[in-house]
Amino acid sequence: MATGVDEDGKCWVLADASGRCQPTEWAKRAIDLYYRVKADRIVAETNFGGQMVEATIRAIDRNVAYRAVTASRGKVARAEPVSALYEQRRVHHVGTFPELEDQMCAFTSPFDRARAGFSPGRVDALVWSLTDLVLQPMASWGFYELTRRRALWLPIGRSDTPIPPKPVERRRWLTRCWVRLEAPKGLGAVQTFSGRHLNVDPDGTVEMSDEDAEFLINAGWIKLSERPM
């Protein structure tokens, strides 16, 4: 999937080269499209492929610009901001893309892949591409948002109505602890909202402070255990 954005902030879907291919074939397709549209970079989801995705691309062409992304939310949640762009008429298709547009029409909430009989891979590629172009959050956004909500006594990730914390929640912030989380598959490292870079352990888990862990837990990461600092 090739997309672009102009100086007015309008997005353009330029090409769709999606398909079910062997690793070498999809890497060649991606690189051919990269040069054909003079792209800035290739964006690839690495949840299931891990470092194999980049290694396959680099084996064919070491000079392409590449960026790995990792999914921490479901496809529907990731697609909602992009759907808003379409509602605002900020996305335009250059030509027609029947297979992509059929998937877009079928991709309703809640989407059941088993019931639909297909995985919306073309839509997913579109979402990642447009997200990388125009929907990337500001650097360290999570840290500022977490601080803002605590200052207003807002429950993390829920309502914007100020709610005083329960006594047990207030004591929790006085008793600091280390929290071990299950990282998404294929993720080798994570940057926390306090700016620390942590490597994921071989068993697929990573340990961090309770302050760093809270936002990731609300984003869908699985909490395994905690221990006092």
N, C-alpha and C positions, 0 to 999 in steps of 0.2 A: 504494500500500500504506500503510495507516494502522495504527500500532501504538502501544501505551502501556505504561507501567510504573507499578505501584502502590507504596505506601509499604513493602510487604514485599519488594520486589524482583521480584515476579512480572510477567511480560510478557503482554500481551494483543494479539492480532491482531484489529483492529476492522473493517477493510474492505479490499477488494481492488478497485481501479478500474483495474487494468492493462489494456493492450491495444495494438494496433498502430494508431497515429493519426498524423495530420499534426501538426507542432509546435504550432500554435495550439490544436488539439483536446486534446492531452495536457496542455498548460499549463492549459487551462480545467478539465480533470478534476482536476488536482492542486490547483488553487486552490479548487475547489468542495469537495473532500474536506477540505482544510485548514480551511475554515470550518465544515464539517459536524461534524467531530469536535473542533473547537476546539483545533487542534494548536499546538504551540510553534514549529514550523518545518517547512519543506520541505527535505529532503535530496536532492541530485541528484548523480549521477555525471557527471563532465565529461570523461572520457577522449576521447570522440569528438565531443562537442558543443562543448566549450570554453566560451567566454563566451556563445555563442549560447543555451545553456540558460537562464542567468539573464536574458539580455536578453529572451527570449520570455516568461518569467514576469513580468518587470517591465513589459513592454508591456501586459499585461492588468491587473495589480494591483501597484502600486509599494510597497504597505504590508505584504506578506507577509514573514515572517522566512524567510531562505534561508541554506542552508549547502551549499557545494560540497565534494564528496569526489572523490578521484582514486584509481583502482585501481592498485596496484603489485604485486599478486599475482593469481593465477588465481582463478576462481570457486570451485573446490573448496577451495582453501586458505582463502579468505575465509569459506566456509560452515562450516568445522570448529568454531570457537568457538560459533556459533549452534546447530549440531547438539548440542553438549554441553549447551546450555541446555535443549533438548528432552529429552535423556536424563535431566536432573535434574528434569524436570516443572516447569520454571519458565516455560514458554510455553503459553498457552491460546488457543484460537480461539473468538471470540465468534460462534457460528453455524457454518455450513459454507461452505467455499470449494473447490468441486470442482476447478476448473482449477489453482489453486495447489497443492492437496494431491496431484493427479496428478503435477505437476512435481516435487514433493518426493519422491514415491515413486520416480520415474524418475531422480532426481539422485543417482546413486551414484558412488563413486570407483573407477576413473577414468571421468569422464563424457566421452563423445565426441559433440560437438554434431553433427558430420556424420553419424555412425551413427544417432544418436537422431532426427535429422530436425527438431530444433527447438532454439531457444535458451531456456534456463530463465530468462526475464526476470522472471517473477513471483517465483521463488525469490531471484534476485539483489536485487530490490527489498526483499524481506523481510529478507535478510541485512544490507543497508545500513541499513535502518530500525532493526533490533534492535541492530546494532553501535553506531549513534549513541546509542541509549538507554542501554545498559548495558555495552558492551564497549570503550569508549574507553580507551586507555592513559593512565597518568598523564603529566602534562606533563614533557617532557624524559626520558621513560623510556629512550629509546635511549642517551642519554649515560650514565646510571647503569648500565645493563646492560653497555655496552661497557667501562666502568671496572671493574665487578665481574669481568668475565671476564678482563681483562688482569691484574688483581691476583691471580687464581687460576691464571693461565697456561691459561685455557680457550680452545679454538678457537672463534672467533666463529660462532654459529649452528649448532653441531653438538652434541657430547656435553657432559655436565656432569662428565666425568672429567678431573681436572687433568692436562695434558700439557705438559711443558717445551717451550718453543719451539725450533725449529731455529736454528742460528747465523745463517743467512741471514735468518730472520724477525726476530731480535733486532737485526741491523744495519739492517734496514729502518726500525725506529722511530727510529734515530739519524740516518737520512738522510731528512729530510722532503721532500715533493714535492707539487705541485699535480696533481690528477687531474681529467680531463674525462670526464663521464658523459653518456649519452643519457637525457634526461628522458622520462617517460611523455607520450604525445600529449595536448595540451590543457593541460598544466601550465605556468602562467606564472611561478610563483615557488616557492621551496622554503625552508623554515626548517631549518637544519642542527642537529645535536645540540649544537653549541657555542653555539647561540642566534643565529647570523647569518642574515639574510634575503638570499637570492640570487635575482636575476632570471634566468630561462631565456633564453638567447640566441635570436635569430631562427631559427637553424638547428636549434633543438630540443635544444641541449646546455647544460650548466652545469658550471662549473669550481669546485672546492672543495679544501680540504686533504685529505691522505690519511686523517687521522683521521675527518673528517666523511664521507668517501666510503666507508669500509670497510663501515659498517653497511648503507648503501644498496645496495652491490654484493652483499652477502649476502642482501638482500631482493629481488634480481632485477634491479636496474638494470644497464645495460651500460656497462662501462668502455671508453673509446675510446683514451685516451692519458694519459701523465703526463709532468711535467717538473720538474726540481729547483726548489726554492724559492730 
